[in-house]
Amino acid sequence: MEIVALKTRMLSRKTLAHISGEFRRAYKIREDHESVGMFTTDNDDVAYMAIDDATKKARIEVVHADTLYGGEGCSTWSKYGGRVFVLFSGPKVADVKDGLRYAADFVNYHSGLQSFDGEEDLSFYAQTIPRAGKFFQERYGIQEGNAYCYLMAGPIEASFAIDKALKAGHTELVHYWQPPSNCNSSGVLLTGTESACRAAQKAFVEGLRSVFMNPLSY
């Protein structure tokens, strides 16, 4: 089975240069940040990785990032809603524009979303990042300078492959998305050395391959 990269789309992105006091209070945005940026994508995992990457490069702070229930196909309000909504703040509008630019660059050119044989119903996310950004450091407690790997797939194949990943290297499980997640998937966030994370990623992908090739064999 051949592994093929899948394209993620950023569906919408906007900035607010000067937020209102009510908006600031609603999202608990810090007083020295006067601007916000926001975006949606058609894959939530890519969006989380993208905004974490952006926090390493732009003067921004993630205010809200959450997966929508059911995913892109269940939206009854907007074709731009996608699977996730991300909102972040910055001191000035130039800072949040930088954040959007870096996030878009990751979505377009650096995403780890893939599938076997290019089939969307055999898709998965598996990517190792050498150094965590501020977003993942704060949300998941990953130590500054540590690598992490982000592993996500369907419920049964992920559950099988996660065990393989945990046995493959000296990594620490920092978050587990037990099935079913909002998008009916499952996955883990592991941290450790870059080499350990890459070993876990490789074992995860091979575990997925085993399930996809023999789904009824036990």
RODO-2510 file (C-alpha; in nm, 4 decimals, decimal comma):
residues 218
     n   res          X          Y          Z
     1     m     0,0000     0,0000     0,0000
     2     e     0,1445     0,3327    -0,1094
     3     i     0,1339     0,6335     0,1241
     4     v     0,0046     0,9471    -0,0472
     5     a    -0,0011     1,3023     0,0911
     6     l    -0,3453     1,4609     0,1226
     7     k    -0,4087     1,8311     0,0742
     8     t    -0,5675     2,0364     0,3522
     9     r    -0,7456     2,3597     0,2698
    10     m    -0,7654     2,6761     0,4757
    11     l    -1,1285     2,7667     0,4183
    12     s    -1,1392     3,1149     0,5702
    13     r    -0,9187     3,3609     0,7578
    14     k    -0,9881     3,7058     0,9015
    15     t    -0,8395     3,9665     1,1334
    16     l    -0,9901     4,2165     1,3746
    17     a    -0,7499     4,5067     1,4173
    18     h    -0,9119     4,6591     1,7280
    19     i    -1,1368     4,4334     1,9326
    20     s    -1,4199     4,5648     2,1461
    21     g    -1,4181     4,5451     2,5228
    22     e    -1,7018     4,2932     2,5174
    23     f    -1,5155     4,0714     2,2731
    24     r    -1,2052     4,0903     2,4926
    25     r    -1,4013     3,9887     2,8028
    26     a    -1,5852     3,7084     2,6246
    27     y    -1,2589     3,5419     2,5209
    28     k    -1,0523     3,6614     2,8196
    29     i    -0,7955     3,8227     2,5900
    30     r    -0,5040     3,9899     2,7644
    31     e    -0,5122     4,3695     2,7893
    32     d    -0,1931     4,4297     2,5895
    33     h    -0,3308     4,2430     2,2863
    34     e    -0,5581     4,4615     2,0752
    35     s    -0,5929     4,2432     1,7615
    36     v    -0,7103     3,8923     1,6800
    37     g    -0,6771     3,6549     1,3882
    38     m    -0,8985     3,3569     1,3122
    39     f    -0,9138     3,0764     1,0595
    40     t    -1,0833     2,7499     0,9699
    41     t    -0,9577     2,4454     0,7813
    42     d    -1,1113     2,1263     0,6482
    43     n    -0,8927     1,9178     0,8812
    44     d    -0,8638     1,9904     1,2530
    45     d    -0,5353     1,8080     1,3189
    46     v    -0,3538     2,0161     1,0580
    47     a    -0,4950     2,3350     1,2111
    48     y    -0,3630     2,2506     1,5583
    49     m    -0,0191     2,1746     1,4210
    50     a    -0,0280     2,4920     1,2110
    51     i    -0,1140     2,7243     1,4985
    52     d     0,1475     2,5602     1,7208
    53     d     0,4047     2,6245     1,4495
    54     a     0,2884     2,9855     1,4200
    55     t     0,3402     3,0456     1,7929
    56     k     0,7110     2,9768     1,7401
    57     k     0,7414     3,2491     1,4766
    58     a     0,4874     3,5239     1,5462
    59     r     0,4002     3,7324     1,8535
    60     i     0,0659     3,5654     1,9110
    61     e    -0,1204     3,3736     2,1789
    62     v    -0,3836     3,1087     2,1062
    63     v    -0,7147     3,2068     2,2650
    64     h    -0,9440     2,9349     2,1327
    65     a    -0,8926     2,6251     1,9197
    66     d    -1,1519     2,3508     1,9079
    67     t    -1,2844     2,0831     1,6753
    68     l    -1,6405     2,1172     1,5513
    69     y    -1,8804     1,8351     1,6283
    70     g    -1,9160     1,5825     1,3501
    71     g    -1,6653     1,7535     1,1246
    72     e    -1,6911     1,9446     0,8027
    73     g    -1,9752     1,7469     0,6488
    74     c    -2,2118     1,8145     0,9391
    75     s    -2,2129     2,1932     0,9227
    76     t    -2,5590     2,3356     0,8554
    77     w    -2,4530     2,6990     0,8709
    78     s    -2,1511     2,7673     0,6544
    79     k    -1,9385     2,6083     0,3854
    80     y    -1,6460     2,7971     0,5403
    81     g    -1,6854     2,6413     0,8861
    82     g    -1,4683     2,3380     0,8190
    83     r    -1,3714     2,1052     1,1033
    84     v    -1,2125     2,3507     1,3434
    85     f    -1,2201     2,7120     1,4578
    86     v    -0,8960     2,8765     1,5707
    87     l    -0,8748     3,2241     1,7232
    88     f    -0,5581     3,3915     1,8490
    89     s    -0,4536     3,7351     1,9685
    90     g    -0,1537     3,9611     1,9243
    91     p    -0,0345     4,3079     2,0314
    92     k    -0,0950     4,4560     1,6862
    93     v    -0,2736     4,3595     1,3662
    94     a     0,0645     4,3047     1,1983
    95     d     0,1359     4,0323     1,4546
    96     v    -0,1847     3,8397     1,3875
    97     k    -0,1318     3,8752     1,0127
    98     d     0,2076     3,7149     1,0647
    99     g     0,0362     3,4365     1,2562
   100     l    -0,2104     3,3743     0,9739
   101     r     0,0690     3,3724     0,7181
   102     y     0,2750     3,1167     0,9116
   103     a    -0,0312     2,9009     0,9778
   104     a    -0,1240     2,9045     0,6085
   105     d     0,2314     2,8116     0,5123
   106     f     0,2165     2,5051     0,7379
   107     v    -0,1265     2,4034     0,6067
   108     n    -0,0177     2,4382     0,2443
   109     y     0,3343     2,2968     0,2547
   110     h     0,4191     2,1143     0,5789
   111     s     0,1184     1,9079     0,6842
   112     g     0,1523     1,5386     0,7734
   113     l    -0,1972     1,4378     0,6598
   114     q    -0,1720     1,1230     0,4467
   115     s    -0,3582     0,8165     0,3250
   116     f    -0,2880     0,4713     0,1943
   117     d    -0,3246     0,4546    -0,1831
   118     g    -0,4700     0,8071    -0,1840
   119     e    -0,8068     0,6914    -0,0476
   120     e    -0,9681     0,9351     0,1965
   121     d    -1,1284     0,6545     0,3965
   122     l    -0,7777     0,5151     0,4610
   123     s    -0,6406     0,8460     0,5860
   124     f    -0,4361     0,9296     0,8936
   125     y    -0,2208     1,1981     1,0496
   126     a     0,1340     1,1158     1,1614
   127     q     0,3978     1,3847     1,2038
   128     t     0,6989     1,4533     1,4246
   129     i     0,7977     1,8094     1,5131
   130     p     1,1496     1,8654     1,6513
   131     r     1,0467     2,1462     1,8876
   132     a     0,7082     2,2252     2,0395
   133     g     0,5607     2,5726     2,0064
   134     k     0,4054     2,7772     2,2851
   135     f     0,0557     2,6468     2,2118
   136     f     0,1379     2,2812     2,2726
   137     q     0,3686     2,3698     2,5608
   138     e     0,0841     2,5481     2,7387
   139     r    -0,2060     2,3211     2,6434
   140     y    -0,0327     1,9854     2,6899
   141     g     0,2601     2,0627     2,9181
   142     i     0,5305     1,9653     2,6683
   143     q     0,8635     2,0976     2,7911
   144     e     1,0265     2,3743     2,5898
   145     g     1,2732     2,2301     2,3406
   146     n     1,1185     1,8824     2,3390
   147     a     1,0017     1,7088     2,0227
   148     y     0,6554     1,5621     1,9839
   149     c     0,4666     1,3397     1,7440
   150     y     0,0997     1,3772     1,6612
   151     l    -0,0715     1,0525     1,5620
   152     m    -0,4372     1,0313     1,4566
   153     a    -0,6592     0,7892     1,2651
   154     g    -0,9942     0,6126     1,2810
   155     p    -1,0958     0,4582     1,6152
   156     i    -1,0027     0,0922     1,5723
   157     e    -0,6939     0,1356     1,3567
   158     a    -0,5636     0,4128     1,5848
   159     s    -0,6201     0,2051     1,8990
   160     f    -0,4234    -0,0835     1,7467
   161     a    -0,1446     0,1378     1,6122
   162     i    -0,1081     0,3539     1,9248
   163     d    -0,0021     0,0499     2,1254
   164     k     0,2628    -0,0241     1,8617
   165     a     0,3849     0,3367     1,8800
   166     l     0,4128     0,3314     2,2581
   167     k     0,6236     0,0148     2,2439
   168     a     0,8570     0,1523     1,9785
   169     g     1,0482     0,4182     2,1689
   170     h     1,0968     0,6038     2,4932
   171     t     0,8169     0,8559     2,4577
   172     e     0,5706     1,0026     2,7047
   173     l     0,1982     1,0101     2,6318
   174     v     0,0832     1,3652     2,7020
   175     h    -0,2653     1,3496     2,5526
   176     y    -0,4968     1,0726     2,4364
   177     w    -0,8033     1,1419     2,2222
   178     q    -1,0096     0,8380     2,3126
   179     p    -1,2712     0,7293     2,0576
   180     p    -1,4962     0,8765     1,9588
   181     s    -1,3542     1,2259     1,9300
   182     n    -1,5650     1,5112     1,7917
   183     c    -1,4764     1,3867     1,4429
   184     n    -1,5093     1,0162     1,5352
   185     s    -1,1349     0,9574     1,5323
   186     s    -0,8741     0,8688     1,7929
   187     g    -0,5106     0,9557     1,8513
   188     v    -0,2272     1,0526     2,0801
   189     l     0,0279     1,3227     2,1340
   190     l     0,3647     1,1811     2,2402
   191     t     0,6761     1,3702     2,3487
   192     g     1,0410     1,2796     2,3896
   193     t     1,3571     1,3023     2,1846
   194     e     1,3151     1,3573     1,8128
   195     s     1,4521     1,0105     1,7347
   196     a     1,2126     0,8440     1,9799
   197     c     0,9177     1,0350     1,8350
   198     r     1,0127     0,9356     1,4803
   199     a     1,0384     0,5712     1,5868
   200     a     0,6919     0,5931     1,7422
   201     q     0,5555     0,7586     1,4278
   202     k     0,6980     0,4846     1,2071
   203     a     0,5524     0,2106     1,4272
   204     f     0,2136     0,3850     1,4266
   205     v     0,2021     0,3978     1,0468
   206     e     0,3014     0,0324     1,0170
   207     g     0,0310    -0,0565     1,2689
   208     l    -0,2241     0,1252     1,0551
   209     r    -0,1005    -0,0566     0,7465
   210     s    -0,1548    -0,3891     0,9227
   211     v    -0,5147    -0,3041     1,0055
   212     f    -0,5954    -0,1643     0,6610
   213     m    -0,4523    -0,4722     0,4851
   214     n    -0,6299    -0,7225     0,7128
   215     p    -0,9250    -0,5508     0,8847
   216     l    -1,0990    -0,8747     0,9938
   217     s    -0,7938    -1,0791     1,0869
   218     y    -0,7269    -1,1083     1,4613
***
